[in-house]
């Protein structure tokens, strides 16, 4: 901390510098030091940090100060404190919301497909798709676009959009595959289901990617980052995950993908 001052109404500047000897007086020698302004029993101190307000060192000062003042009733606020609270809230939300969303989606897929293995495969590929999109986005933001940083809420919003869209494509594909598997067997059902839904999934993916990419023209960092993550993730999901990875995994696993359902029983 570079300096500390306290709000004082009887000071010419409205604040008085706090020193080791107390409040600094203004005026000729002998002038009494101003009294802090007390509002509802509280006094406002203003601390000027020696580090940049958005630096990690400044954030550490806020955390350390809060720890030392814990239990005293003092509240630490300001730009840096707001950034610290925002980051902490975003981390907490991601840690809580992402597992809950995945669990709910998994249960819905189990009820829809009447299987355990297939929903687990679909959830795993969706998470893999999101992680890949986020990793590529980080490389682009840091080394190509040279963005100054990432809004702490971007990963969570990107996850919500991509998982919602990815699961839609999963449902389109696998419900059709299941219907075809009843009549033609699992391997043939996968081929038929992919052929029938491929055009719909590809068209929907292109439309959604173009729609989200349009957000990149708005000069707001948060929207530009969301636009890239979602647009890239949708294209990755459409052309790689849903068209190649999921059908390939389902084909390799065979009829066991419908376990514990009896669908496909008796296939070679």
C-alpha contacts under 8 A as a table, 3 or more apart, distances in Angstrom:
res1	aa1	res2	aa2	distance
1	X	4	X	7.56
1	X	47	X	6.63
1	X	48	X	5.94
1	X	49	X	4.37
1	X	50	X	5.44
1	X	61	X	7.88
2	X	47	X	7.45
2	X	48	X	5.45
2	X	49	X	5.20
2	X	50	X	4.86
3	X	17	X	7.68
3	X	18	X	7.64
3	X	47	X	5.81
3	X	48	X	5.26
3	X	49	X	7.20
4	X	17	X	6.15
4	X	18	X	5.47
4	X	19	X	7.71
4	X	45	X	6.80
4	X	46	X	5.65
4	X	47	X	4.38
4	X	48	X	6.29
5	X	15	X	6.12
5	X	16	X	5.28
5	X	17	X	4.18
5	X	18	X	5.01
5	X	45	X	5.68
5	X	46	X	5.18
5	X	47	X	6.45
6	X	15	X	5.33
6	X	16	X	5.32
6	X	17	X	6.49
6	X	18	X	6.77
6	X	36	X	6.29
6	X	43	X	7.40
6	X	44	X	5.85
6	X	45	X	4.34
6	X	46	X	5.96
7	X	14	X	5.96
7	X	15	X	4.28
7	X	16	X	6.38
7	X	36	X	5.78
7	X	37	X	5.80
7	X	43	X	7.29
7	X	44	X	5.78
7	X	45	X	6.46
7	X	46	X	7.68
8	X	11	X	5.52
8	X	14	X	5.30
8	X	15	X	4.86
8	X	16	X	6.08
8	X	34	X	6.45
8	X	35	X	5.93
8	X	36	X	4.38
8	X	37	X	4.76
9	X	12	X	7.91
9	X	14	X	5.28
9	X	15	X	7.21
9	X	35	X	7.80
9	X	36	X	7.22
9	X	37	X	5.87
10	X	14	X	6.91
10	X	34	X	5.87
10	X	35	X	6.98
11	X	14	X	4.99
11	X	15	X	5.97
11	X	16	X	6.41
11	X	26	X	7.51
11	X	34	X	5.87
12	X	15	X	7.68
13	X	16	X	7.55
16	X	23	X	6.22
16	X	24	X	6.20
16	X	25	X	7.63
16	X	34	X	6.99
16	X	36	X	7.79
17	X	23	X	5.80
17	X	24	X	5.39
18	X	21	X	7.93
18	X	22	X	5.69
18	X	23	X	4.68
18	X	24	X	6.23
19	X	22	X	5.11
19	X	23	X	6.01
19	X	24	X	6.62
21	X	24	X	7.94
23	X	33	X	5.94
23	X	34	X	7.17
24	X	33	X	5.98
24	X	34	X	7.86
25	X	31	X	6.30
25	X	32	X	6.01
25	X	33	X	4.11
25	X	34	X	6.47
26	X	31	X	6.70
26	X	32	X	7.91
26	X	33	X	6.95
26	X	34	X	7.99
27	X	31	X	5.94
28	X	31	X	5.88
36	X	43	X	6.80
37	X	43	X	6.28
37	X	44	X	7.79
38	X	41	X	5.68
38	X	42	X	5.37
38	X	43	X	5.10
38	X	44	X	8.00
39	X	42	X	5.17
39	X	43	X	6.57
49	X	52	X	7.19
49	X	53	X	7.15
49	X	58	X	6.85
51	X	55	X	6.79
51	X	57	X	6.54
51	X	58	X	5.75
52	X	55	X	5.31
52	X	58	X	6.54
53	X	58	X	5.76
53	X	59	X	7.76
53	X	79	X	6.91
53	X	80	X	5.44
54	X	58	X	6.72
54	X	59	X	7.34
54	X	80	X	6.18
54	X	83	X	7.64
55	X	58	X	5.31
55	X	59	X	6.48
56	X	59	X	5.01
56	X	60	X	6.18
57	X	60	X	5.06
57	X	61	X	6.33
58	X	61	X	5.04
58	X	62	X	6.45
58	X	80	X	6.80
59	X	62	X	5.15
59	X	63	X	6.35
59	X	80	X	6.15
59	X	81	X	7.10
59	X	84	X	6.33
60	X	63	X	5.06
60	X	64	X	6.01
61	X	64	X	5.10
61	X	65	X	5.96
62	X	65	X	5.13
62	X	66	X	6.10
62	X	76	X	7.28
62	X	80	X	7.27
62	X	81	X	6.21
63	X	66	X	5.17
63	X	67	X	6.21
64	X	67	X	5.07
64	X	68	X	6.26
65	X	68	X	5.14
65	X	69	X	6.10
65	X	76	X	7.72
66	X	69	X	5.12
66	X	70	X	5.82
66	X	75	X	7.70
66	X	76	X	6.50
67	X	70	X	5.12
69	X	72	X	5.48
69	X	73	X	7.52
69	X	74	X	6.32
70	X	73	X	7.13
70	X	74	X	7.50
71	X	74	X	7.79
76	X	81	X	6.76
77	X	80	X	7.58
77	X	81	X	5.09
77	X	82	X	6.62
78	X	81	X	5.24
78	X	82	X	6.06
79	X	82	X	5.17
79	X	83	X	6.34
80	X	83	X	5.08
80	X	84	X	6.23
81	X	84	X	5.01
81	X	85	X	6.18
82	X	85	X	5.13
82	X	86	X	6.06
83	X	86	X	5.04
83	X	87	X	6.14
84	X	87	X	5.25
84	X	88	X	6.15
85	X	88	X	5.09
85	X	89	X	5.99
86	X	89	X	5.12
86	X	90	X	6.10
86	X	152	X	7.33
87	X	90	X	5.12
87	X	91	X	6.22
87	X	152	X	5.79
88	X	91	X	5.20
88	X	92	X	6.15
89	X	92	X	5.05
89	X	93	X	6.06
90	X	93	X	5.08
90	X	94	X	6.13
90	X	152	X	5.99
90	X	153	X	5.82
90	X	156	X	7.77
91	X	94	X	5.19
91	X	95	X	6.10
91	X	152	X	7.96
92	X	95	X	5.15
92	X	96	X	6.20
93	X	96	X	5.17
93	X	97	X	5.62
93	X	98	X	7.98
93	X	156	X	7.82
94	X	97	X	5.35
94	X	98	X	5.62
94	X	155	X	7.97
94	X	156	X	5.85
95	X	98	X	6.21
95	X	99	X	7.07
96	X	99	X	6.18
96	X	100	X	6.55
97	X	100	X	5.18
97	X	101	X	5.99
98	X	101	X	5.23
98	X	102	X	6.20
98	X	156	X	7.77
98	X	159	X	7.74
99	X	102	X	5.15
99	X	103	X	6.06
100	X	103	X	5.14
100	X	104	X	6.18
101	X	104	X	5.25
101	X	105	X	6.14
102	X	105	X	5.14
102	X	106	X	6.00
102	X	123	X	7.22
103	X	106	X	5.03
103	X	107	X	6.30
104	X	107	X	5.25
104	X	108	X	6.32
105	X	108	X	5.08
105	X	109	X	6.15
105	X	167	X	7.98
106	X	109	X	5.17
106	X	110	X	6.17
106	X	119	X	5.97
106	X	120	X	7.05
106	X	123	X	6.83
107	X	110	X	5.07
107	X	111	X	6.32
108	X	111	X	5.22
108	X	112	X	6.11
109	X	112	X	4.94
109	X	113	X	5.83
109	X	114	X	7.73
109	X	115	X	7.98
109	X	119	X	5.51
109	X	171	X	7.88
110	X	113	X	5.40
110	X	114	X	5.19
110	X	115	X	5.24
110	X	116	X	5.79
110	X	118	X	7.97
110	X	119	X	5.91
111	X	114	X	5.10
111	X	115	X	7.40
112	X	175	X	7.84
113	X	118	X	7.63
113	X	119	X	7.61
113	X	174	X	7.75
113	X	175	X	6.78
113	X	178	X	7.42
113	X	258	X	7.82
114	X	258	X	7.43
114	X	260	X	7.93
114	X	261	X	6.36
115	X	118	X	6.06
115	X	119	X	6.86
115	X	257	X	7.51
115	X	258	X	5.03
115	X	259	X	5.44
115	X	260	X	5.92
115	X	261	X	5.90
116	X	119	X	5.71
116	X	120	X	6.43
116	X	257	X	7.86
116	X	258	X	7.05
116	X	259	X	6.14
116	X	260	X	6.82
117	X	120	X	5.25
117	X	121	X	6.30
117	X	256	X	7.54
117	X	257	X	5.17
117	X	258	X	6.32
117	X	259	X	6.06
118	X	121	X	5.15
118	X	122	X	6.23
118	X	250	X	7.84
118	X	257	X	5.15
118	X	258	X	6.15
118	X	259	X	7.96
119	X	122	X	4.99
119	X	123	X	6.06
120	X	123	X	5.18
120	X	124	X	6.11
121	X	124	X	5.15
121	X	125	X	6.24
121	X	246	X	7.76
122	X	125	X	5.26
122	X	126	X	6.17
122	X	167	X	7.83
122	X	170	X	6.74
122	X	246	X	7.23
123	X	126	X	5.09
123	X	127	X	6.22
124	X	127	X	5.22
124	X	128	X	6.12
125	X	128	X	4.91
125	X	129	X	6.03
125	X	241	X	6.92
125	X	245	X	7.83
125	X	246	X	7.25
126	X	129	X	5.05
126	X	130	X	6.25
126	X	163	X	6.43
126	X	166	X	6.23
126	X	167	X	7.26
126	X	237	X	7.96
127	X	130	X	5.09
127	X	131	X	6.09
127	X	163	X	7.69
128	X	131	X	5.13
128	X	132	X	6.11
129	X	132	X	5.20
129	X	133	X	6.20
129	X	233	X	6.77
129	X	236	X	7.07
129	X	237	X	6.36
129	X	241	X	7.08
130	X	133	X	5.13
130	X	134	X	6.13
130	X	159	X	6.56
130	X	162	X	6.59
130	X	163	X	7.35
130	X	233	X	6.58
131	X	134	X	5.12
131	X	135	X	6.09
132	X	135	X	5.11
132	X	136	X	6.15
132	X	233	X	7.88
133	X	136	X	5.29
133	X	137	X	6.01
133	X	229	X	6.01
133	X	230	X	7.89
133	X	232	X	6.47
133	X	233	X	5.05
133	X	236	X	7.70
134	X	137	X	5.01
134	X	138	X	6.17
134	X	155	X	7.45
134	X	229	X	6.45
135	X	138	X	5.15
135	X	139	X	6.48
136	X	139	X	5.18
136	X	140	X	6.25
137	X	140	X	5.05
137	X	141	X	5.94
137	X	225	X	7.93
137	X	228	X	7.04
137	X	229	X	5.97
138	X	141	X	5.14
138	X	142	X	6.07
139	X	142	X	5.37
139	X	143	X	5.78
139	X	144	X	7.35
140	X	143	X	5.47
140	X	144	X	4.86
140	X	145	X	5.99
140	X	146	X	7.77
141	X	144	X	6.01
141	X	145	X	5.01
141	X	146	X	5.58
141	X	147	X	5.38
141	X	149	X	7.99
141	X	225	X	7.95
142	X	145	X	6.46
142	X	146	X	4.92
142	X	147	X	6.09
142	X	148	X	7.97
143	X	146	X	5.59
147	X	150	X	7.54
150	X	154	X	6.97
150	X	221	X	7.94
150	X	222	X	7.42
150	X	225	X	7.63
151	X	154	X	5.48
151	X	221	X	7.87
151	X	222	X	6.03
152	X	155	X	7.05
153	X	156	X	5.61
153	X	157	X	6.32
154	X	157	X	5.25
154	X	158	X	5.91
154	X	222	X	6.89
154	X	225	X	7.16
154	X	226	X	6.36
155	X	158	X	5.06
155	X	159	X	6.03
156	X	159	X	5.04
156	X	160	X	6.26
157	X	160	X	5.16
157	X	161	X	6.26
157	X	226	X	7.41
158	X	161	X	5.33
158	X	162	X	6.00
158	X	226	X	6.15
158	X	229	X	6.37
158	X	230	X	6.14
159	X	162	X	5.27
159	X	163	X	5.76
160	X	163	X	5.45
160	X	164	X	6.00
161	X	164	X	5.33
161	X	165	X	6.22
161	X	230	X	6.80
162	X	165	X	5.19
162	X	166	X	5.76
162	X	230	X	6.11
162	X	233	X	6.55
162	X	234	X	6.74
163	X	166	X	4.95
163	X	167	X	5.86
164	X	167	X	5.43
164	X	168	X	6.37
165	X	168	X	5.11
165	X	169	X	6.53
165	X	234	X	7.42
166	X	169	X	5.21
166	X	170	X	6.25
166	X	234	X	7.40
166	X	237	X	6.52
167	X	170	X	4.77
167	X	171	X	6.12
168	X	171	X	5.15
168	X	172	X	6.25
169	X	172	X	5.02
169	X	173	X	6.14
169	X	201	X	6.33
169	X	238	X	7.87
169	X	242	X	7.07
170	X	173	X	5.24
170	X	174	X	5.86
170	X	242	X	7.08
171	X	174	X	5.41
171	X	175	X	5.66
172	X	175	X	5.94
172	X	176	X	6.51
172	X	197	X	6.79
172	X	201	X	7.64
173	X	176	X	5.50
173	X	177	X	6.17
173	X	193	X	6.30
173	X	194	X	6.49
173	X	197	X	6.05
173	X	198	X	7.99
173	X	242	X	7.77
174	X	177	X	4.74
174	X	178	X	5.96
174	X	193	X	7.40
175	X	178	X	5.10
175	X	179	X	6.30
176	X	179	X	5.07
176	X	180	X	6.20
176	X	193	X	5.15
176	X	197	X	7.55
177	X	180	X	5.13
177	X	181	X	5.91
177	X	186	X	7.73
177	X	189	X	5.16
177	X	190	X	5.14
177	X	191	X	7.92
177	X	192	X	7.01
177	X	193	X	4.38
177	X	194	X	7.26
178	X	181	X	4.94
178	X	182	X	6.38
178	X	186	X	7.71
178	X	189	X	6.88
178	X	190	X	8.00
178	X	193	X	7.99
179	X	182	X	5.49
179	X	183	X	7.23
179	X	189	X	7.52
180	X	183	X	5.52
180	X	184	X	5.92
180	X	185	X	7.28
180	X	186	X	7.76
180	X	188	X	7.62
180	X	189	X	4.43
180	X	190	X	7.47
180	X	192	X	6.69
180	X	193	X	6.47
181	X	184	X	5.06
181	X	185	X	4.31
181	X	186	X	4.59
181	X	187	X	7.47
181	X	188	X	6.84
181	X	189	X	4.14
181	X	190	X	7.15
181	X	263	X	7.62
181	X	264	X	6.94
182	X	185	X	6.06
182	X	186	X	7.69
182	X	189	X	7.71
182	X	263	X	6.57
182	X	264	X	6.99
183	X	189	X	7.80
184	X	188	X	5.76
184	X	189	X	5.75
185	X	188	X	5.63
185	X	189	X	5.66
185	X	255	X	7.99
185	X	264	X	5.75
185	X	267	X	6.91
186	X	189	X	4.85
186	X	190	X	6.07
186	X	251	X	7.70
186	X	254	X	6.33
186	X	255	X	5.65
186	X	264	X	6.03
186	X	267	X	7.96
187	X	190	X	5.26
187	X	191	X	6.62
187	X	251	X	5.87
187	X	254	X	6.62
187	X	255	X	7.90
188	X	191	X	5.22
188	X	192	X	6.17
189	X	192	X	5.09
189	X	193	X	5.81
190	X	193	X	5.13
190	X	194	X	6.01
190	X	247	X	6.47
190	X	250	X	7.51
190	X	251	X	7.14
191	X	194	X	5.26
191	X	195	X	6.15
191	X	247	X	7.93
192	X	195	X	5.12
192	X	196	X	6.10
193	X	196	X	5.23
193	X	197	X	6.07
194	X	197	X	5.40
194	X	198	X	5.39
194	X	243	X	7.25
194	X	247	X	7.49
195	X	198	X	5.36
195	X	199	X	7.68
196	X	199	X	7.09
197	X	200	X	5.33
197	X	201	X	6.10
198	X	201	X	5.30
198	X	202	X	6.00
198	X	243	X	7.16
199	X	202	X	5.21
199	X	203	X	6.01
200	X	203	X	5.27
200	X	204	X	6.06
201	X	204	X	5.17
201	X	205	X	5.99
201	X	238	X	6.58
202	X	205	X	5.09
202	X	206	X	6.22
202	X	238	X	5.85
202	X	239	X	7.15
203	X	206	X	5.26
203	X	207	X	6.27
204	X	207	X	5.21
204	X	208	X	6.11
205	X	208	X	5.21
205	X	209	X	5.95
205	X	234	X	5.92
205	X	235	X	6.18
205	X	238	X	5.74
206	X	209	X	5.17
206	X	210	X	6.11
206	X	234	X	7.97
206	X	235	X	6.93
207	X	210	X	5.27
207	X	211	X	6.13
208	X	211	X	4.99
208	X	212	X	6.23
208	X	231	X	7.26
208	X	234	X	7.32
209	X	212	X	5.36
209	X	213	X	5.95
209	X	230	X	7.03
209	X	231	X	4.17
209	X	232	X	7.10
209	X	234	X	5.93
209	X	235	X	6.50
210	X	213	X	5.00
210	X	214	X	6.31
210	X	231	X	6.89
211	X	214	X	5.42
211	X	215	X	7.46
212	X	215	X	5.55
212	X	216	X	7.73
212	X	226	X	7.95
212	X	227	X	5.04
212	X	228	X	7.71
212	X	230	X	6.64
212	X	231	X	5.69
213	X	216	X	5.60
213	X	227	X	4.96
213	X	228	X	6.34
213	X	230	X	7.95
213	X	231	X	5.63
214	X	217	X	6.02
214	X	227	X	7.26
215	X	218	X	5.69
215	X	223	X	6.05
215	X	224	X	6.22
215	X	227	X	5.53
216	X	219	X	7.42
216	X	223	X	6.39
216	X	224	X	4.26
216	X	225	X	7.58
216	X	227	X	5.56
216	X	228	X	7.24
217	X	224	X	7.31
218	X	223	X	7.05
218	X	224	X	7.01
219	X	223	X	7.96
219	X	224	X	7.40
220	X	223	X	5.52
220	X	224	X	6.25
221	X	224	X	5.13
221	X	225	X	6.19
222	X	225	X	5.32
222	X	226	X	6.25
223	X	226	X	5.06
223	X	227	X	5.91
224	X	227	X	5.04
224	X	228	X	6.35
225	X	228	X	5.33
225	X	229	X	6.24
226	X	229	X	5.24
226	X	230	X	5.97
227	X	230	X	5.52
227	X	231	X	5.85
228	X	231	X	5.26
228	X	232	X	5.83
229	X	232	X	5.44
229	X	233	X	5.80
230	X	233	X	4.96
230	X	234	X	5.90
231	X	234	X	5.28
231	X	235	X	6.35
232	X	235	X	5.24
232	X	236	X	6.11
233	X	236	X	5.02
233	X	237	X	5.96
234	X	237	X	4.97
234	X	238	X	5.97
235	X	238	X	5.03
235	X	239	X	6.03
235	X	240	X	7.95
236	X	239	X	5.60
236	X	240	X	5.44
236	X	241	X	6.55
237	X	240	X	5.75
237	X	241	X	4.76
237	X	242	X	5.76
238	X	241	X	6.33
238	X	242	X	5.43
238	X	243	X	6.45
239	X	242	X	6.46
239	X	243	X	5.44
239	X	244	X	7.32
240	X	243	X	5.45
240	X	244	X	5.25
240	X	245	X	6.30
241	X	244	X	5.61
241	X	245	X	4.68
241	X	246	X	5.94
242	X	245	X	6.25
242	X	246	X	5.53
242	X	247	X	7.21
243	X	246	X	6.90
243	X	247	X	6.72
244	X	247	X	5.69
244	X	248	X	5.93
245	X	248	X	5.18
245	X	249	X	6.12
246	X	249	X	5.23
246	X	250	X	6.09
247	X	250	X	5.04
247	X	251	X	6.01
248	X	251	X	5.11
248	X	252	X	6.20
249	X	252	X	5.14
249	X	253	X	6.16
250	X	253	X	5.22
250	X	254	X	5.95
250	X	257	X	6.50
251	X	254	X	5.08
253	X	256	X	5.99
253	X	257	X	5.89
254	X	257	X	6.01
255	X	258	X	5.95
255	X	259	X	7.65
255	X	263	X	7.29
255	X	264	X	5.20
255	X	265	X	7.03
255	X	267	X	7.10
256	X	259	X	5.25
256	X	260	X	7.99
258	X	261	X	5.46
258	X	262	X	7.34
258	X	263	X	6.26
258	X	264	X	7.55
259	X	262	X	7.03
259	X	263	X	7.94
262	X	265	X	5.40
264	X	267	X	5.80
